[in-house]
Amino acid sequence: MTKSKNILFISYDGMTDPLGQSQVIPYLAGLSAHGYSFTILSCEKPEKFRLYEKNICQLLKSHKIKWVPIRYHKKPPVVSSVYDVMMLMRKAKQLHRVENFDMVHTRAGIPSLVGLWMKKSFGLKFMHDIREFYAESRIDAGLWNKGNFFYRQVYNFFKTKEIDEIKHCDGIVCLTYAAKRIIKTWAPYSTDIPIEVIPCSVDINLFDPDSISAEKKTRAKKELNIKDGDLVISYLGSLGGWYLTEEMLSFCEIILDKIPTSKFLFITPHSKETILAAANKFNIPANNIIVQHAQRNEVPLLLSLSDYSIFFIKRCYSKQSSSPTKHGEIMAMGIPVITNSGVGDVADIVAKYESGIILTELSSQEFNNVAGTISENFYSGSMRTNRSETRLAAIEYYDLEKAILKYIRMYDKILNRQMLFQNAD
């Protein structure tokens, strides 16, 4: 029997954060069933840690995954991050003395600084998980101003480390084929370094429309005041930042003008008052807006009420590396998306599987053209009916089990284990 390999996974996202629960724990739980032992070292936000620590502890314990949380610091900017890096390094060194890790697996940015240090200091294998183009994402988000001397130095530091990380890592995972093409053009990249595309995956069993009864949907519609004959366009997740709230509401205003019975369902942690205030700027009445907070297991039912689900994301260089988690979840529910091009592989996926509408530009003319098409289909009774095909496409592209097999393949390459899975595609 192959000896279990011991892995240190470092994340700057907390396991009590939504991304930790959807895009870290499920992968490691799957990998732990295939001969890998994990210790997670993560930075936890105090308010979320207080709420969810017990649940996450129980969940990880059930998969025999060790968890070492440390506190995340937000202020002052940059200085707090430097402090977090120092604490991560200190804790990682302590853990390695006890656990004798075979490999360190990190996300890009803060964690990869620690991963590179562990590689150079202790000779561990280094798995570099490039979930985003970290330095560029800070510039594109307006968090770092390159016109400012201080932030320019911070940017240059991370770009220098990025080259070093590519040069010394033992394997690379990225979220999109667009990112893979870019990474392979970077000077330090060598064809000797294995690279795998693993998009943000979805739990197909949780996001399953067949698991939701007609009675549950009827009850939910009644509670939310959604009537037969309403067009329902949903939005899933947080607003602001990369997500273009004003552009989405501008589009919704045009939809409402063409289809007065439209309802806009926001499944989000934001307050109803905040969203109503934003919608009011676009003359969208309060009775056309529905705002629902939801735990993860409540999201599929709410999504199932949608005719379409919308997300517009800022188009910029760093977003070529992005795989929106919500896209796979929406597709798994068989719901067509309304979204924009220029973000990771989203446009290619939607086009390949005919699973929604892609806007090439976020302009009034484009909004009117798309809204006109939706209106024609709505009033002619020819709305999309191939939801089962859209779900099958999600299973083909975003299934969590396929993602786990790809990670196993990469781990096996790096750690020279027997290749148990030759084809995870």
C-alpha positions in Angstrom: 0.0 0.0 0.0 1.3 3.5 -0.9 2.5 5.4 2.2 0.3 8.4 3.0 1.8 11.8 1.9 1.6 14.6 4.3 0.5 18.0 2.9 0.5 21.5 4.4 -2.3 23.6 2.8 -2.0 27.4 3.3 -4.9 29.7 2.7 -5.3 33.4 3.3 -9.0 32.9 2.9 -10.5 31.5 6.0 -12.2 28.1 6.2 -15.1 30.0 7.9 -15.4 32.1 4.8 -17.7 31.0 2.0 -14.8 30.3 -0.4 -13.1 28.2 2.1 -16.2 26.1 2.5 -16.9 25.8 -1.2 -13.5 25.9 -2.9 -11.0 24.4 -0.3 -12.6 22.0 2.1 -14.4 19.9 -0.6 -11.2 19.4 -2.6 -9.1 18.4 0.4 -11.9 16.1 1.7 -11.8 14.3 -1.6 -8.0 14.2 -1.7 -7.8 12.9 1.8 -9.7 9.8 0.7 -6.9 9.0 -1.7 -3.9 8.6 0.5 -3.1 12.3 1.3 -3.1 13.6 4.9 -3.7 17.4 5.3 -3.1 20.1 7.7 -4.8 23.4 6.8 -3.1 26.6 8.0 -5.6 29.5 7.4 -6.1 33.1 8.4 -9.6 33.5 10.0 -11.7 36.7 10.3 -12.7 37.0 14.0 -16.4 37.6 13.4 -16.8 34.6 11.1 -14.5 32.4 13.2 -16.8 33.0 16.2 -19.9 32.0 14.3 -18.6 29.0 12.4 -15.6 27.6 14.2 -17.4 24.7 15.8 -19.1 23.6 12.5 -15.9 23.7 10.5 -14.0 21.8 13.2 -16.6 19.0 13.1 -16.6 18.9 9.3 -12.8 18.7 9.0 -12.6 16.2 11.8 -15.0 13.9 9.9 -12.4 13.9 7.0 -9.4 13.5 9.4 -8.1 16.9 8.3 -6.1 18.9 10.9 -6.9 22.6 11.1 -4.6 25.3 12.5 -6.4 28.7 12.3 -4.6 32.0 13.0 -6.1 35.4 13.2 -6.4 37.5 10.0 -5.4 41.2 10.3 -6.9 43.9 8.0 -5.5 47.2 9.3 -3.3 49.0 8.6 -3.0 48.0 4.9 0.1 46.2 3.8 1.6 46.3 7.3 -1.1 44.0 8.5 -0.4 41.6 5.6 3.4 41.6 6.4 2.5 40.7 10.0 0.2 37.9 8.7 3.0 36.5 6.5 5.4 36.5 9.5 2.8 34.6 11.6 2.2 32.1 8.8 5.9 31.4 8.4 6.3 31.0 12.1 3.4 28.6 12.4 4.3 26.7 9.2 7.8 26.1 10.6 6.5 24.9 13.9 4.1 22.5 12.2 6.7 21.1 9.9 8.9 20.2 12.8 6.1 18.0 14.1 4.4 16.8 10.9 7.4 16.5 8.6 5.4 17.6 5.5 6.1 16.2 2.0 4.6 19.2 0.2 3.2 22.6 0.7 0.2 23.6 -1.4 -0.7 27.3 -1.5 -2.8 29.9 -3.2 -1.2 32.8 -5.0 -0.3 36.0 -3.2 0.3 35.9 0.6 0.3 32.1 0.9 2.6 31.5 -2.0 5.3 33.7 -0.3 5.2 31.2 2.6 5.2 28.3 0.2 8.3 29.5 -1.6 10.0 30.1 1.7 9.1 26.5 2.8 10.5 25.2 -0.5 13.8 27.0 -0.1 14.2 26.6 3.6 13.2 22.9 4.0 13.2 21.4 0.6 9.5 20.6 0.5 7.7 20.1 -2.8 5.8 23.3 -3.7 2.4 23.2 -5.3 1.5 26.6 -6.7 -2.2 27.2 -7.0 -2.6 30.4 -9.1 -6.3 31.2 -8.4 -5.7 34.8 -9.5 -3.1 37.1 -10.9 -2.5 38.5 -7.5 -0.5 41.7 -8.1 -2.5 42.7 -11.2 -5.8 42.1 -9.3 -4.8 44.6 -6.7 -4.1 47.2 -9.3 -7.3 46.4 -11.3 -9.4 46.6 -8.1 -7.9 50.0 -7.2 -6.4 48.7 -4.0 -2.9 49.6 -5.1 -2.1 52.8 -7.0 1.0 52.3 -9.1 1.3 56.1 -9.2 2.1 56.0 -5.5 5.7 55.2 -4.7 4.9 53.0 -1.8 2.4 50.8 -3.6 4.6 50.7 -6.7 7.3 49.1 -4.5 4.7 46.6 -3.1 3.6 45.7 -6.6 7.2 45.3 -7.8 7.9 43.1 -4.8 5.1 40.7 -5.6 5.9 40.6 -9.3 9.5 39.7 -8.4 8.3 36.9 -6.1 5.8 35.8 -8.8 8.8 35.0 -11.1 10.6 33.2 -8.3 7.5 31.2 -7.4 7.1 30.0 -11.0 10.8 29.2 -11.2 10.9 27.1 -8.1 7.5 25.5 -7.9 6.9 21.8 -8.7 3.5 22.2 -10.3 0.9 24.8 -11.2 -2.9 24.8 -11.1 -4.9 27.7 -12.6 -8.6 28.3 -13.0 -8.9 29.0 -16.7 -7.4 28.1 -20.1 -7.0 31.8 -20.7 -4.7 32.0 -17.6 -2.8 28.9 -18.6 -2.0 30.5 -22.0 -0.7 33.6 -20.3 1.4 31.7 -17.6 3.1 29.7 -20.3 4.4 33.0 -21.8 6.1 34.1 -18.6 9.9 34.0 -18.8 10.5 31.6 -15.8 7.9 29.0 -17.0 9.4 25.7 -18.2 7.7 22.9 -19.9 9.2 20.7 -17.2 6.6 22.2 -14.7 3.3 20.4 -14.9 0.3 22.7 -15.3 -3.4 21.9 -14.9 -6.6 23.9 -15.4 -9.1 23.2 -12.6 -12.0 25.7 -12.6 -13.9 26.6 -9.5 -16.1 23.5 -9.1 -19.6 22.9 -7.9 -21.2 20.3 -5.7 -23.5 18.7 -8.3 -25.4 16.8 -5.6 -26.2 20.0 -3.7 -27.0 22.1 -6.8 -29.5 19.7 -8.3 -32.9 20.9 -9.5 -34.3 17.4 -9.4 -33.9 17.4 -5.6 -36.3 20.3 -5.2 -40.0 19.4 -5.2 -42.7 21.4 -7.0 -44.3 21.9 -3.6 -41.1 23.6 -2.2 -40.9 25.9 -5.2 -44.6 26.8 -5.0 -44.2 27.6 -1.3 -41.1 29.7 -1.9 -42.7 31.6 -4.7 -45.7 32.4 -2.5 -43.4 33.6 0.4 -41.5 35.8 -2.0 -44.6 37.1 -3.8 -43.5 35.7 -7.2 -46.5 35.0 -9.3 -47.1 32.8 -12.3 -46.3 35.0 -15.3 -43.5 36.9 -13.6 -40.0 36.9 -15.3 -37.5 36.2 -12.5 -33.9 37.3 -12.9 -31.6 36.3 -10.0 -28.3 37.6 -8.8 -26.2 35.3 -6.5 -23.5 36.6 -4.1 -22.0 39.8 -2.9 -22.3 43.1 -4.8 -19.7 45.7 -5.5 -16.0 45.3 -6.1 -15.5 43.2 -9.2 -19.3 42.9 -9.7 -20.8 45.8 -11.6 -23.9 46.6 -9.6 -24.9 49.8 -11.5 -24.5 48.1 -14.9 -26.6 45.2 -13.8 -29.3 47.5 -12.4 -29.3 49.5 -15.6 -29.9 46.4 -17.5 -32.7 45.4 -15.1 -34.3 48.8 -15.6 -34.5 48.1 -19.4 -35.9 44.6 -18.8 -38.5 46.0 -16.5 -39.6 48.6 -19.1 -40.1 45.7 -21.6 -41.6 43.2 -19.2 -43.4 45.0 -16.3 -43.9 41.7 -14.4 -40.2 41.2 -14.0 -38.9 40.4 -10.5 -35.2 40.7 -9.5 -34.2 38.2 -6.9 -30.9 39.1 -5.0 -29.5 36.1 -3.1 -27.0 38.0 -1.1 -25.6 38.9 2.3 -26.2 42.6 1.6 -29.1 44.4 3.3 -32.4 45.0 1.5 -32.1 48.7 2.3 -28.8 48.9 0.5 -30.1 47.2 -2.6 -33.4 49.1 -2.7 -31.4 52.4 -2.5 -29.2 51.3 -5.4 -32.3 50.2 -7.4 -34.1 53.4 -6.8 -31.4 55.3 -8.8 -32.6 53.3 -11.8 -36.3 53.7 -11.1 -36.9 50.1 -10.2 -39.8 50.0 -7.7 -39.3 48.2 -4.4 -42.0 45.6 -5.2 -40.0 44.4 -8.1 -37.0 43.7 -5.9 -36.6 40.6 -3.7 -33.7 40.3 -1.3 -32.9 37.0 0.5 -30.1 36.1 2.8 -29.3 32.3 2.5 -27.2 29.6 3.9 -25.3 27.5 1.3 -27.9 24.7 1.5 -30.7 27.2 0.9 -29.3 28.6 -2.3 -30.4 25.9 -4.8 -34.1 26.4 -3.9 -33.8 30.1 -4.4 -31.9 29.8 -7.7 -34.5 27.3 -9.0 -37.1 30.1 -9.1 -35.0 31.9 -11.8 -35.6 32.2 -15.5 -32.2 33.8 -15.9 -29.3 34.6 -13.5 -27.2 37.7 -14.1 -23.6 38.7 -13.3 -21.5 41.4 -14.9 -17.8 41.4 -13.9 -15.2 44.1 -14.4 -13.3 43.3 -17.6 -9.6 43.7 -17.0 -6.3 41.8 -17.3 -6.4 40.0 -14.0 -9.9 38.7 -14.5 -8.6 36.4 -17.3 -7.5 34.2 -14.4 -11.0 34.2 -12.8 -13.5 31.3 -12.7 -16.7 32.7 -10.9 -17.9 30.1 -8.5 -21.5 31.2 -9.1 -21.3 30.2 -12.8 -21.0 26.5 -12.1 -23.7 26.6 -9.5 -26.1 28.4 -11.8 -25.4 26.0 -14.7 -25.8 23.0 -12.4 -29.3 24.3 -11.7 -30.0 24.4 -15.4 -30.4 28.2 -15.4 -29.2 30.3 -18.4 -26.8 33.2 -17.5 -26.7 36.8 -18.7 -23.1 37.9 -18.4 -20.3 39.7 -20.2 -17.2 38.6 -22.1 -13.6 39.1 -21.0 -13.7 37.1 -17.8 -11.7 33.9 -17.7 -13.3 31.2 -19.9 -16.9 32.2 -19.2 -17.8 33.4 -22.7 -16.3 30.3 -24.3 -18.2 28.0 -21.9 -21.5 29.8 -22.5 -21.0 29.7 -26.3 -19.9 26.0 -26.3 -22.8 24.8 -24.3 -25.4 27.4 -25.5 -26.1 28.1 -21.9 -26.9 31.8 -21.8 -26.4 35.2 -23.2 -23.0 36.9 -23.5 -22.8 40.7 -23.8 -19.7 41.9 -25.7 -20.0 45.4 -24.2 -22.0 46.9 -21.4 -23.7 49.6 -23.3 -27.3 50.9 -23.5 -27.5 49.6 -27.0 -26.4 46.2 -26.1 -28.7 46.1 -23.1 -31.7 47.1 -25.3 -30.8 44.4 -27.9 -30.6 41.6 -25.3 -33.6 42.8 -23.4 -35.5 42.9 -26.7 -34.6 39.3 -27.4 -35.6 38.2 -23.9 -38.9 40.1 -24.2 -39.8 38.5 -27.6 -39.1 35.0 -26.2 -41.0 35.8 -23.0 -44.2 37.0 -24.7 -44.1 34.4 -27.5 -43.8 31.6 -24.9 -40.5 30.4 -26.4 -38.3 30.8 -23.3 -35.4 28.3 -23.1 -36.4 24.8 -22.2 -33.1 22.9 -22.4 -32.3 23.1 -18.7 -31.3 19.5 -18.6 -28.6 20.1 -21.2 -27.3 23.1 -19.3 -27.0 20.9 -16.2 -25.2 18.2 -18.1 -22.7 20.8 -19.3 -22.1 21.8 -15.7 -21.4 18.2 -14.8 -19.0 17.9 -17.7 -17.1 21.1 -17.0 -17.5 22.1 -13.3 -18.1 18.8 -11.4 -16.3 18.6 -8.1 -15.4 15.0 -8.5 -13.6 15.7 -11.8 -11.7 18.5 -10.1 -10.6 16.2 -7.3 -9.3 13.7 -9.9 -7.3 16.4 -11.6 -5.7 17.4 -8.3 -4.9 13.8 -7.6 -3.2 13.6 -11.0 -1.1 16.7 -10.2 -0.2 15.5 -6.7 0.8 12.2 -8.0 3.1 13.8 -10.6 4.8 16.1 -8.0 5.2 13.4 -5.3 6.1 10.6 -7.7 3.3 8.3 -6.6 1.9 5.7 -8.9 -0.5 7.3 -11.3 -3.9 6.0 -10.2 -6.0 8.2 -12.5 -4.7 8.6 -16.1 -7.6 10.7 -17.4 -9.6 13.1 -15.4 -11.0 15.1 -18.3 
